Amino acid sequence: MISGRTFQDYTSVMTASCFFFICCYEIVYGLMGMYDSLWRYAEIVEFFRLVCASVVSVGVFIVVSQLIFTEPHVPVSVYLLSALFATSLTLYSRLTYRMYRNVKLGQKRKKARRTLVIGAGDAASTLLHEKLKTPNSDMNIICCVDDDPKKVGRNIMGVAILGTTNDIPELVARCEIETILLAIPTLDEENKKRILQICSKTKCNLLILPDIVKIIADGEPLASRIRDVRVEDLLGRPEIVLSDFTTDLITDQVVMVTGGGGSIGSELCRQIAECGPRLLVIVDIYENNAYAIQQELRRRYGDRLNMEVRISSVRDSHKVNALFSKFRPSIVFHAAAHKHVPLMEDSPEEAVKNNVFGTYNVACAAEKYGAKRFVLISTDKAVNPTNVMGATKRLCEMIVQALAQKSSTTFVAVRFGNVLGSNGSVLPLFKEQIAAGGPLTVTHPDIVRYFMTIPEAVRLVLEAGAMGRGGEIFVLDMGKPVKILDLAENLIKLSGFIPYTDIDIKFTGLRPGEKLYEELLMDEEGLQKTDNQKIFIGAPIDLNKDTFFDHLAALKQIAYSNNSANLVQALIDLVPTFHHKPWQES
């Protein structure tokens, strides 16, 4: 009994109240969007909205029912208890569904790769949120590590933080980890290199999140931005950003790139296209490479980029002059060259014809047709060269310096070391050898080289080209030299194998003309700083331009007579620092 009344007295009003109670909930829930939410993706805010909608529903029901149902009145406590029961039932049913779904997903993830996440910050939290919502995730995140001691021993989204980055090898073994994900997009390059070197001690597949700026710019889910760790990441070199001065140099100018289809040349074309030239002229003798970069730039820029592609050899002075006469470039980047050291040892006359006199043809045409600036792409092998290729590139630098003494065109050279991933370089070779099951071939266990990524090298080339006043040899800071053996071992590890166990490394002995180490500066050139900390200037060497060009004419006759022995001797006479070593024992 309620207030002296029996339950039968309330039957009609209770029936009507239940109907009206359900209507209030349905209407308010509908107006507040509670039926539009996907509860498998529900967060805490969804549950808060549910409680708010229930309070509003109950409030409306109580107020209206007191006005409609006069006798007998149902006590307010009954309404409140009913509302509490309805809200709890709704909340628990939806929460149970989400928990059931997460359990099912957890069972599916047991089949995915066991993953350790490095970093327990915002990026890791967002990634874990996304992984809970992704039914077909290929990663089963087992644990995290973080170098913040306050986080160690705690949980992030239910995943334990078991240690610091120094504990990675131990955790990999203990937790049977298959994949390691570096999820700290704001990490500086030095610490990234340190952490990846720790990870490379394991057999795990290594993944990484890209720079935080790229993530924000793309606006895509974090999971879609995860990529494999590349050898370039182990270099630990920060990204170079072009200055406004460099951009202004290219913008609205006619720019020519010789060797534009090669590794360096094609990247030059990409970065020049971003600066908005009036016309980009790509010159290359190899039609497949020229076609590839042409199609790439057309897909990316369409009609926004005015571009001309010409198939031509820089050896053909008449064709070179015809191209300059037609297009009248104001900026010239000369990247066309033969670069393979052993091949040029076998065919020195081809190295001289292409490198030396190809440079001479393009440089003379630049001067003749009024180009403002000529930038030669040189190499560290031009410093105290021991091989024909290096000697020819040194001669190219001498041509640039000699022409700079008498020309209104600004002639400069930019010298740097090896670039990772360029055509014919050691990295693609190692990847092919790993794909074939090994062994990887290294010429000498102590051989070292300076390395730079292709985009980094090209950005610095553009910067140096913009700051040149004439005759300088710009030297790029290549960082610390890298042992080729370390590079080979790291690449094997990044591929998920164990060096010398799964894939062997064999030493083949130094090749003709190869040095154990490369020098970036000649002693007599000195070193001057520039505004860019990564670019230095070697002061021009005094040259007698009259006698130099006479000797160059004589060299040309020998080269076109195809007398290799006499040609090498002529190179030795013309390049004082050239000490030819046709073969070195390991």
PEQUI-V550281 format. One line per field, one symbol per residue. psi: psi as a letter, one per 20 degrees, with the letter a starting at -180 (. if undefined). A space follows every 50 residues. Layout:
psi = ???
This chain:
psi = qoljqrhhhjgghgghggghgggggggggghjkiiiqoiijpahhhhghg gghggggggggggghhhgogpqppqhhggghgggggggggghghhhgggg ghgghhhhihirpppppoplbgggggghghhhiohkpjpnogrrqqiohh hpiaqokjpqoiarhijggghgghjlphppoolnhjprhghgggghhghi irjqpprqqaqhghgghhkrqghiiprqprhhhihlpqqppprhggghhh pkqoppoqkiiaggghhggghghhilqhpooppqhohggggghghghghg hciipoqpppoqpihnhggghhghhghmqhppooipqpioghhhhhmhhh ggggggigggggghhgghjkqhppopoaqiiiolqjrgghhhhhhghhgg hghhhjqipoprqpprbqppiqpjrhghgggghghijarppphqhjpqqp qqqghgghghgggghhiqipiqopppojbqqpphghggghhgghjjrpqi fgprpqpiqqrpjqqhqqqhqqgiiapqqahpijprppqqppqnhghghg hhhhhggggiikngghghhhhghhnhjonpnhppq.
